[in-house]
Amino acid sequence: VLRLYEERAAELGLAAALRRGPRCPSLAEALEGLQDVERYYRHLYLESKLLLLRVSCDSLADMEALPQSWERILERYKEDVVQDTLLKISLFVDNQRELCCSPDS
């Protein structure tokens, strides 16, 4: 996304990069979505790591509770954010390709 913007930054200008179309998010929205996905995976990783650090292999109770604890983490981090962002990014990239390939560009 950023590479596409950098390639066409001079001809697009900041106003065009921040303007959203009827079918396409703006560059700012696309980048914000990527940050949301990064934050999603960072939190999921840290919470999973913390769970695994707290589990004692010597404790039967810990080992029995591990599957339920793992499921609670996964339920809390549904992939809606990721799917929504991938859709926004694909629309943005498709729109940029159309702009690059159109006879008016």
C-alpha positions as CSV (number, residue, x, y, z in Angstrom):
1,V,0.0,0.0,0.0
2,L,2.7,2.4,1.0
3,R,4.8,1.4,-2.1
4,L,1.8,2.2,-4.3
5,Y,1.5,5.6,-2.8
6,E,5.2,6.3,-3.0
7,E,5.3,5.4,-6.7
8,R,2.5,7.9,-7.4
9,A,2.8,10.4,-4.6
10,A,4.0,13.3,-6.8
11,E,1.2,12.9,-9.4
12,L,-1.5,12.2,-6.8
13,G,-0.8,14.7,-4.2
14,L,-1.8,14.5,-0.6
15,A,-5.5,15.5,-1.1
16,A,-6.0,12.8,-3.7
17,A,-4.3,10.2,-1.4
18,L,-6.6,11.1,1.5
19,R,-9.8,11.2,-0.6
20,R,-11.9,8.1,-0.5
21,G,-14.0,7.0,-3.4
22,P,-17.4,5.3,-3.5
23,R,-15.7,1.8,-3.9
24,C,-12.3,2.5,-2.4
25,P,-10.9,3.6,1.0
26,S,-8.4,6.4,1.2
27,L,-4.7,5.7,1.7
28,A,-5.1,6.9,5.3
29,E,-7.9,4.3,5.9
30,A,-5.8,1.6,4.3
31,L,-2.8,2.4,6.5
32,E,-5.0,2.6,9.6
33,G,-6.4,-0.8,8.8
34,L,-2.9,-2.3,8.5
35,Q,-2.0,-0.8,11.9
36,D,-5.2,-2.4,13.3
37,V,-4.1,-5.8,12.0
38,E,-0.6,-5.3,13.4
39,R,-2.1,-4.4,16.8
40,Y,-4.4,-7.4,16.7
41,Y,-1.6,-9.9,16.1
42,R,0.6,-8.2,18.7
43,H,-2.0,-8.5,21.4
44,L,-2.9,-12.0,20.4
45,Y,0.8,-13.0,20.5
46,L,1.4,-11.4,23.9
47,E,-1.6,-12.8,25.5
48,S,-0.8,-16.3,24.2
49,K,2.8,-16.0,25.3
50,L,1.7,-14.9,28.8
51,L,-0.7,-17.9,29.1
52,L,2.1,-20.3,28.1
53,L,4.5,-18.7,30.5
54,R,2.0,-19.1,33.4
55,V,1.4,-22.8,32.7
56,S,3.3,-25.3,34.7
57,C,3.9,-28.6,33.1
58,D,4.1,-30.1,36.6
59,S,0.6,-28.9,37.5
60,L,-2.2,-31.2,36.3
61,A,-4.8,-28.4,36.9
62,D,-2.8,-26.1,34.7
63,M,-2.6,-28.6,31.9
64,E,-6.3,-29.5,32.1
65,A,-7.3,-25.8,32.1
66,L,-5.0,-25.0,29.1
67,P,-7.5,-25.9,26.3
68,Q,-10.2,-23.8,27.8
69,S,-7.9,-20.8,28.4
70,W,-6.6,-21.1,24.9
71,E,-10.1,-21.1,23.5
72,R,-11.0,-18.0,25.5
73,I,-8.1,-16.1,24.0
74,L,-9.1,-17.2,20.5
75,E,-12.7,-16.2,21.1
76,R,-11.6,-12.7,22.3
77,Y,-9.5,-12.2,19.1
78,K,-11.9,-13.0,16.3
79,E,-10.4,-12.3,12.9
80,D,-13.1,-9.7,11.8
81,V,-10.5,-7.0,12.0
82,V,-8.2,-8.9,9.7
83,Q,-10.9,-9.8,7.2
84,D,-12.3,-6.2,7.1
85,T,-8.8,-4.8,6.6
86,L,-7.9,-7.3,3.9
87,L,-11.1,-6.3,2.0
88,K,-10.2,-2.5,2.4
89,I,-6.6,-3.2,1.2
90,S,-7.7,-5.2,-1.8
91,L,-10.2,-2.5,-2.8
92,F,-7.5,0.1,-2.4
93,V,-4.9,-1.9,-4.5
94,D,-7.4,-2.7,-7.2
95,N,-8.4,1.0,-7.4
96,Q,-4.8,2.1,-7.7
97,R,-4.2,-0.5,-10.5
98,E,-7.2,0.9,-12.3
99,L,-5.8,4.4,-12.0
100,C,-2.4,3.4,-13.2
101,C,-3.8,1.5,-16.2
102,S,-6.5,3.9,-17.2
103,P,-5.9,6.0,-20.3
104,D,-6.4,9.3,-18.3
105,S,-3.4,8.5,-16.0
